[in-house]
Amino acid sequence: MNNRGQKEKHAQGMRSMGAFGAFPQGPEPESEQPTMRAVALMDNGPQLARFGGDVGIMKPIPLGISRPSAGLCRKQPSFTVTKEWTATAPSSIWDVKGEDLIPVPVDYPLERSHREIVCDASKVAHRITEVLSTMSIEAEYDAEKAKAKCKTMDLVKFRIRLYSAGENGQPVVVEVQRRSGSSKSFIRTCRAVLDAAEGGEIRTSLSIKKLPSMSGMQCLASASMKLKTNPEEAAHDVLITTANLFQTKKRDSELLGLQNLQNLTDPVKTSAQIAVLVSKKVVCLNELDIRSSVFALMKQEHLDEEDDPSQLVVQQRHMAFVVFANCLENCSKDASLEDACRGDFLTVELLPVLLNCVRSAPDYASDAYFAALCLSSLISCCHATKISVIEAGGMSLLEAAHEYGKEFHDLLSKETSRCIELLR
């Protein structure tokens, strides 16, 4: 084949290959691969490894990424998620030692509600237990982990944790964390706890106690407050709305109904006249069957956080005791409770529930306090009820609750002391 034929054949081959064949072909370039870091990922079972051709068992490598050894504190290398609470039984002595406190983890952001206190850790812990008892705040202590699990009278839950800010345990870091409940109430309580931890004066005014009625204030004594409707009609209308909430059998609606009753039976939040009218309709007359609905919520058994994560049952039971305490106290002052005691409800049905609640004071001190309030009203108005409490062993239950209250719950201590005096 001549040179001209060879050139034409070459050109025809180039056209058939297209643009790809117009460039010289070399080895295929390797694609860029991302830089890999060493990660140890293995399951929990034992692994097989070869050593010089022999198969042996090697210890499994923990699942996860290797943790750096530099830059972390010695006792607590990093913040880790553990069980929410592993508390011991309540103790009057929160035995915390400075050398046992762990440093604040480097990657753990402290809450704004914390303070550093230059003082011995055991003294700081003692101050905290003292202020919690004075403010009638339920608490469980874990001395090993320097934690305290707390709940106020208005169901605000928070945690207290002690850390070390230095090598020798000084200063002591006191951190308070809100878990649930009113933010406004938590702020007041948190300030009181932190001030007391620093050695400040304990503000007992923050603890719940009965205040004078608004209608008895001097600034309102000369004011002529005229209701648009008759007070009895107004109370009846509100009770109809409350009864409809209870009839829904929904926990959130029932809780709203209890909140209505708690406000309507509290002379501080409404007029004394309305509080007495509503209390008599609930306790003495059982109008619209509201008393039965509230009593059913009072008899509920406490559930743990797994079965009742929103703690609605706990709130319902607590508020039911508050409502009955308000109603019985208002009826007692109105001299209408003695007639109601002649029936079977207060002495046969209600009384055992109140005594059982007093018996469980170490677990539910706030509920026991309101149960003691109910007992005080019943005992002071009805001699038959006083005899029934004594025959049921109420004296020993009240004395045991009083001893517990002296250490942990100031209001419970005072109210059980009053009950004991009435029984003697």
Summary of the structure (lengths in Angstrom):
residues: 424
radius of gyration: 34.8
end to end distance: 135.7
largest distance: 137.2
contacts: 1207
relative contact order: 0.07
helix: 50%
strand: 10%
